[in-house]
């Protein structure tokens, strides 16, 4: 069966030489792949419509959607981008490769180009520490807590404690309890370990050259 005529798309043709998603886009805007200019207007126009809010500090407050970390976001064609990065690109030009756009005002919803600066990851972490912010957002910590399946996480402690190593005798005892029908997630919660480590005990791959006590 023929494949979609769009470059690098290997999906089967649905209609007019396009796969179903590209055909739907073609049928909607006249082209299989949207770019910065769509039926919704240019990226600059969409940015202007969503950045009209102001506060006493001079911040331009983003009124559009926010991502999980509280930063504004908008769609540039098929890709979601953070609004403050778009602001920098519109007002100052391309962002240097390997660098990020940081907030001088410590307000993640601000898109005022005068409140932004270029910096690397180290600069970003230094700013967060100086402003008394945690290294990860509350949403990130909540979701990680859910993945840890009931383990109580104290963020002042190192997360590495969650994957602490057991002795051979302790691992044998855990394996015996698993063979007797106890669940991996229950044992992980009881021992204060990540369930992946307990699963490795079950599979017989827990001890390696790096982890063997």
LOLOZA-696729 format. One record per residue (C-alpha): residue number from 1; residue in three letters; x, y, z. Coordinates in steps of 0.2 Angstrom, whole numbers, plus 5000, padded with zeros to 4 digits. Each point is the difference from the previous one (the first is absolute). Layout:
<atoms>
(atom NUM, ala, (X, Y, Z)),
...
</atoms>
This chain:
<atoms>
(atom 1, unk, (5000, 5000, 5000)),
(atom 2, unk, (5006, 5018, 4996)),
(atom 3, unk, (5007, 5011, 5014)),
(atom 4, unk, (4996, 5018, 5004)),
(atom 5, unk, (5008, 5012, 4988)),
(atom 6, unk, (5007, 5011, 5014)),
(atom 7, unk, (5018, 4999, 5003)),
(atom 8, unk, (5005, 4987, 5014)),
(atom 9, unk, (4982, 4995, 5002)),
(atom 10, unk, (4999, 4981, 4998)),
(atom 11, unk, (4981, 4998, 5004)),
(atom 12, unk, (4988, 4993, 4987)),
(atom 13, unk, (4991, 5011, 4988)),
(atom 14, unk, (4983, 5005, 5005)),
(atom 15, unk, (4994, 5013, 4987)),
(atom 16, unk, (5009, 5011, 4987)),
(atom 17, unk, (5017, 4993, 5003)),
(atom 18, unk, (5000, 5004, 5019)),
(atom 19, unk, (4997, 4989, 5015)),
(atom 20, unk, (4985, 5004, 5011)),
(atom 21, unk, (5008, 5013, 5012)),
(atom 22, unk, (5009, 5009, 4985)),
(atom 23, unk, (4984, 4999, 4990)),
(atom 24, unk, (4989, 5008, 5014)),
(atom 25, unk, (5013, 5014, 5001)),
(atom 26, unk, (5000, 5002, 4981)),
(atom 27, unk, (4981, 5000, 5000)),
(atom 28, unk, (4999, 5013, 5014)),
(atom 29, unk, (5014, 5013, 4995)),
(atom 30, unk, (5005, 4995, 4982)),
(atom 31, unk, (5017, 4993, 5005)),
(atom 32, unk, (5005, 4983, 5008)),
(atom 33, unk, (5012, 5008, 5013)),
(atom 34, unk, (4995, 5016, 5008)),
(atom 35, unk, (5014, 5014, 5002)),
(atom 36, unk, (5001, 5016, 5010)),
(atom 37, unk, (4986, 5007, 4990)),
(atom 38, unk, (4983, 4991, 5001)),
(atom 39, unk, (4982, 5003, 5000)),
(atom 40, unk, (5002, 5006, 5018)),
(atom 41, unk, (5012, 5014, 4995)),
(atom 42, unk, (5019, 5002, 5002)),
(atom 43, unk, (5009, 4995, 5015)),
(atom 44, unk, (5004, 5018, 5004)),
(atom 45, unk, (4981, 5004, 4999)),
(atom 46, unk, (4996, 4985, 5012)),
(atom 47, unk, (5013, 5006, 5012)),
(atom 48, unk, (4994, 5018, 5000)),
(atom 49, unk, (4982, 4994, 5004)),
(atom 50, unk, (5006, 4990, 5015)),
(atom 51, unk, (5012, 5012, 5007)),
(atom 52, unk, (4990, 5015, 5004)),
(atom 53, unk, (4999, 4998, 5019)),
(atom 54, unk, (5011, 5012, 5011)),
(atom 55, unk, (5005, 5001, 5018)),
(atom 56, unk, (5008, 5013, 5011)),
(atom 57, unk, (5017, 4993, 4997)),
(atom 58, unk, (4999, 5002, 4982)),
(atom 59, unk, (4997, 4982, 4995)),
(atom 60, unk, (4991, 4995, 4985)),
(atom 61, unk, (4988, 4987, 5007)),
(atom 62, unk, (4996, 4985, 4989)),
(atom 63, unk, (4981, 4996, 4998)),
(atom 64, unk, (5002, 4985, 4990)),
(atom 65, unk, (5003, 4982, 5005)),
(atom 66, unk, (5013, 4995, 5013)),
(atom 67, unk, (5011, 4985, 5000)),
(atom 68, unk, (5003, 4989, 5016)),
(atom 69, unk, (5013, 5011, 5006)),
(atom 70, unk, (4989, 5016, 4999)),
(atom 71, unk, (5008, 5007, 4984)),
(atom 72, unk, (4990, 5007, 4986)),
(atom 73, unk, (4999, 4989, 4984)),
(atom 74, unk, (4993, 5002, 4983)),
(atom 75, unk, (5001, 4990, 4984)),
(atom 76, unk, (5012, 5005, 4986)),
(atom 77, unk, (4993, 4989, 4986)),
(atom 78, unk, (5000, 4982, 5006)),
(atom 79, unk, (5012, 5004, 5015)),
(atom 80, unk, (4996, 5007, 5017)),
(atom 81, unk, (5012, 5013, 5006)),
(atom 82, unk, (5002, 5009, 5016)),
(atom 83, unk, (4993, 5018, 4998)),
(atom 84, unk, (5015, 5009, 5008)),
(atom 85, unk, (5012, 4991, 4987)),
(atom 86, unk, (4989, 5006, 4986)),
(atom 87, unk, (5000, 5017, 5008)),
(atom 88, unk, (5019, 5000, 4999)),
(atom 89, unk, (5000, 4994, 4982)),
(atom 90, unk, (4988, 5013, 4994)),
(atom 91, unk, (5009, 5015, 5009)),
(atom 92, unk, (5018, 4995, 5001)),
(atom 93, unk, (5002, 4986, 4987)),
(atom 94, unk, (5006, 4982, 5000)),
(atom 95, unk, (5004, 4992, 5017)),
(atom 96, unk, (5019, 4994, 5000)),
(atom 97, unk, (5001, 4981, 4999)),
(atom 98, unk, (5002, 4992, 5017)),
(atom 99, unk, (4994, 5015, 5009)),
(atom 100, unk, (4983, 5004, 5008)),
(atom 101, unk, (4990, 5015, 5003)),
(atom 102, unk, (4999, 5005, 5019)),
(atom 103, unk, (4988, 5012, 5009)),
(atom 104, unk, (5009, 5014, 5009)),
(atom 105, unk, (4983, 5004, 5009)),
(atom 106, unk, (4998, 4983, 5007)),
(atom 107, unk, (4982, 4999, 4992)),
(atom 108, unk, (4998, 4985, 4989)),
(atom 109, unk, (4984, 5007, 4992)),
(atom 110, unk, (5009, 5016, 4995)),
(atom 111, unk, (5004, 5002, 4981)),
(atom 112, unk, (5007, 5018, 5001)),
(atom 113, unk, (5016, 4999, 4989)),
(atom 114, unk, (5009, 5013, 5012)),
(atom 115, unk, (4997, 4988, 5014)),
(atom 116, unk, (5009, 4985, 4991)),
(atom 117, unk, (5018, 4996, 4999)),
(atom 118, unk, (5011, 4986, 4991)),
(atom 119, unk, (5008, 4987, 5012)),
(atom 120, unk, (5005, 4982, 5001)),
(atom 121, unk, (4993, 4986, 5012)),
(atom 122, unk, (5012, 5005, 5014)),
(atom 123, unk, (4994, 5018, 4999)),
(atom 124, unk, (4982, 4994, 5001)),
(atom 125, unk, (5004, 4989, 5015)),
(atom 126, unk, (5009, 5014, 5009)),
(atom 127, unk, (4986, 5012, 4998)),
(atom 128, unk, (4987, 4987, 5007)),
(atom 129, unk, (5011, 4997, 5015)),
(atom 130, unk, (5003, 5019, 5003)),
(atom 131, unk, (4981, 5003, 4999)),
(atom 132, unk, (4996, 4986, 5012)),
(atom 133, unk, (4991, 4989, 4987)),
(atom 134, unk, (5001, 4981, 5000)),
(atom 135, unk, (5010, 4991, 4987)),
(atom 136, unk, (4984, 4992, 4993)),
(atom 137, unk, (4982, 5006, 4999)),
(atom 138, unk, (4987, 4994, 5012)),
(atom 139, unk, (4992, 4991, 4985)),
(atom 140, unk, (5016, 4991, 4996)),
(atom 141, unk, (5002, 4995, 5018)),
(atom 142, unk, (4982, 4994, 5001)),
(atom 143, unk, (5001, 4989, 4984)),
(atom 144, unk, (5017, 4993, 5006)),
(atom 145, unk, (4992, 4996, 5016)),
(atom 146, unk, (4986, 4990, 4991)),
(atom 147, unk, (5013, 4991, 4990)),
(atom 148, unk, (5009, 4995, 5017)),
(atom 149, unk, (4984, 4991, 5004)),
(atom 150, unk, (4997, 5006, 5018)),
(atom 151, unk, (5018, 5004, 5005)),
(atom 152, unk, (5000, 5015, 5011)),
(atom 153, unk, (5012, 5012, 4992)),
(atom 154, unk, (5010, 5013, 5010)),
(atom 155, unk, (5007, 5012, 4988)),
(atom 156, unk, (5014, 5005, 5012)),
(atom 157, unk, (5007, 4983, 4998)),
(atom 158, unk, (5009, 4994, 4985)),
(atom 159, unk, (4989, 4990, 4988)),
(atom 160, unk, (5014, 4987, 4998)),
(atom 161, unk, (4994, 4994, 5017)),
(atom 162, unk, (4985, 4992, 4991)),
(atom 163, unk, (5012, 4988, 4991)),
(atom 164, unk, (5011, 4995, 5014)),
(atom 165, unk, (5008, 4984, 4999)),
(atom 166, unk, (4997, 4984, 5010)),
(atom 167, unk, (5012, 4987, 5006)),
(atom 168, unk, (4999, 4982, 4992)),
(atom 169, unk, (4991, 4993, 5015)),
(atom 170, unk, (4987, 5014, 5000)),
(atom 171, unk, (4997, 4998, 4981)),
(atom 172, unk, (4998, 4981, 5003)),
(atom 173, unk, (4987, 5003, 5013)),
(atom 174, unk, (4990, 5012, 4989)),
(atom 175, unk, (5001, 4987, 4986)),
(atom 176, unk, (4993, 4987, 5012)),
(atom 177, unk, (4985, 5011, 5004)),
(atom 178, unk, (4997, 5004, 4982)),
(atom 179, unk, (5000, 4981, 4996)),
(atom 180, unk, (4987, 4998, 5015)),
(atom 181, unk, (4988, 5012, 4991)),
(atom 182, unk, (5004, 5017, 5007)),
(atom 183, unk, (4999, 5014, 4987)),
(atom 184, unk, (5015, 5010, 4994)),
(atom 185, unk, (4991, 5017, 5003)),
(atom 186, unk, (4996, 4995, 5018)),
(atom 187, unk, (5017, 4995, 5003)),
(atom 188, unk, (5008, 5016, 4993)),
(atom 189, unk, (4989, 5011, 5010)),
(atom 190, unk, (5004, 4990, 5016)),
(atom 191, unk, (5019, 5000, 4997)),
(atom 192, unk, (5000, 5018, 4994)),
(atom 193, unk, (5007, 4995, 4983)),
(atom 194, unk, (4995, 5003, 4982)),
(atom 195, unk, (4990, 4986, 4993)),
(atom 196, unk, (5012, 4999, 4985)),
(atom 197, unk, (5013, 4994, 5013)),
(atom 198, unk, (4989, 4987, 5007)),
(atom 199, unk, (4995, 4994, 4982)),
(atom 200, unk, (5018, 4998, 4997)),
(atom 201, unk, (5002, 4988, 5015)),
(atom 202, unk, (4985, 4990, 4993)),
(atom 203, unk, (5008, 4999, 4983)),
(atom 204, unk, (5017, 4995, 5008)),
(atom 205, unk, (5009, 5016, 4992)),
(atom 206, unk, (5001, 5010, 5016)),
(atom 207, unk, (5019, 4997, 5003)),
(atom 208, unk, (5012, 5006, 4986)),
(atom 209, unk, (5018, 5005, 5001)),
(atom 210, unk, (4995, 5018, 5005)),
(atom 211, unk, (4987, 4996, 5013)),
(atom 212, unk, (5007, 4984, 5008)),
(atom 213, unk, (5004, 5003, 5018)),
</atoms>
